[in-house]
Amino acid sequence: MRITILTGAGISAESGLATFRASDGLWENHRIMDVATPEGFAKDPALVHEFYNMRRKAASVAQPNAAHLALLRLATHHDLTLVTQNVDDLHERAGSTDVIHMHGALNRATCAECGHGWPAPMVMTPEDPCPACGKPATRPDIVWFGEMPQHMERIWQALEASDLFVAIGTFGNVYPAAGFAQHAGRNGATCLELNLDTSMNAADFDDQILGPASRTVPAWVDDICRR
Ligand code: APR
């Protein structure tokens, strides 16, 4: 079966990484607009680097949980495209390969001047020179609000070719990812949601399994690998 999976912050919650909109648009005590927009970065690059340095450190000590591990097993039984909105590397550390990071990755850096990309050091500062052009224009390779998500052509194609689309641990209010179920459904896929609470776009799914990802994902994978 051809399956496309979209994961969100909820799959990493039980690994100890905070989800985004816990309360009132605050994200670990910062306003999202201050730390996750190009405007916020232009205004205070030191604050934004510091914020992502903290997140990079937290992600580096977090461990993949049973949900990340179950998706590795799924890939051995089905033709899987794994898309994540997460910027942590817990899917990779669980053993998954070819993970599509549509919102970028904490462990990558990029140059705002020349577009060069390289592995991010654990701590980045606004003064760091780009290794290619030398300009102090380095930034985390993160897709901020108002920017274009990455690898979209490949993702739309996978959705169109899928028999099954599964969203795991995502609130369903950030586009284009929030439109994936509708797109896959229109192209013939069955759509399933695995989430802790009902998402914003629950109506776009044929079925829903509620509960913590570390429990629901392995159980669902066991089931679909038996078929
Ligand atoms: N198991 C399963 N789902 C969970 C768990 C859990 N243990 N804990 C939380 N969730 C669910 C919540 O119910 C919610 O629906 O995960 C979702 C988390 O929602 P958000 O914090 O909004 O995360 P996400 O949907 O991934 O955010 C999308 O928004 O801020 C931007 O670019 C950022 O990639 C991010 C995007």
Boltz pocket constraint, residues with backbone or C-beta under 6 A from the ligand:
constraints:
  - pocket:
      binder: B
      contacts: [[A, 7], [A, 8], [A, 9], [A, 10], [A, 11], [A, 13], [A, 14], [A, 19], [A, 20], [A, 21], [A, 22], [A, 85], [A, 86], [A, 103], [A, 143], [A, 168], [A, 169], [A, 170], [A, 171], [A, 172], [A, 173], [A, 174], [A, 194], [A, 195], [A, 196], [A, 197], [A, 198], [A, 199], [A, 211], [A, 212], [A, 213], [A, 214]]
      max_distance: 6.0
